[in-house]
Amino acid sequence: MIDRKYLIFDLGGVLLDIFPPATAEALAALGVREEHITDGLTLENPLLHSIECGHSTREELFAAIAESMGKELTPSLAEEIRAAWCALLGTAPAWKFARLRALREKGYKIFLLSNTNAIHWETITKIVAAAEGKQLEEYFDRVYLSFEMHCRKPDVAIFEQLLQAEGIAAEEAVFFDDSSENCNAAASIGIESHLMERNGNWPDWLN
C-alpha cells in the first residue's frame, strides 16, 4: 500500500519500454564514428544533455550527427537520423497505463517526470496514442519534461521545480525511476524513491 498522495513516475523504462543500444546501433549503421557513441546510448554526453535540457534544437543535433559522419545534412539524411535517434523507443505496456488510471481513481495525484527531448516526445506520444487510444497527458495530473524545464535528472533542481509548482513537500511524494542515480538524487532532498527494473514488472505493492 502507498501511504503518500503524490506519485512521480519516470517514463522510459518505467512506463514505456526502451532499448538504448538500438539507437547506438542505428547511429553506427548510419556511419557515426564509434568515439561519438558512449554508454550504448546516443552521442557524447554534452550533446545529449543539451538537447534534453532544451538548449539545442533538432537542427543543431542533426547537423552535429551529420558532421560526425563526415556528411552534409540533407532532408533525407535528417529523416534517417531522426529514425535512428528514436530507435530506442519500444512499446507502451497497456497494463501499466491501466494501473495509472486505477491509481488516479483511488485519489492519488500522478505526475510524469521525464528526461527527454522534443524529438523523442513527438514519437512517444504517437506510440501511446496508437496503443492506448488516448493522449499520454490524459494519464497524469501534470507532465514535467526536462527539455521544457531546462534541467534534467539527476539534478535536484528538476525535483525542486516540480515540488514548488505543485505546492507539495518532498516528504509527501514517492518517486519511481529505473536509474539509481536519479533515485538517489530525489532521496537526497527527502522524496521517497524506488528503483524500478527497466522494462520490467512493478513491485506487488504498487500493483
Disulfide bonds with the S-S distance in Angstrom:
none
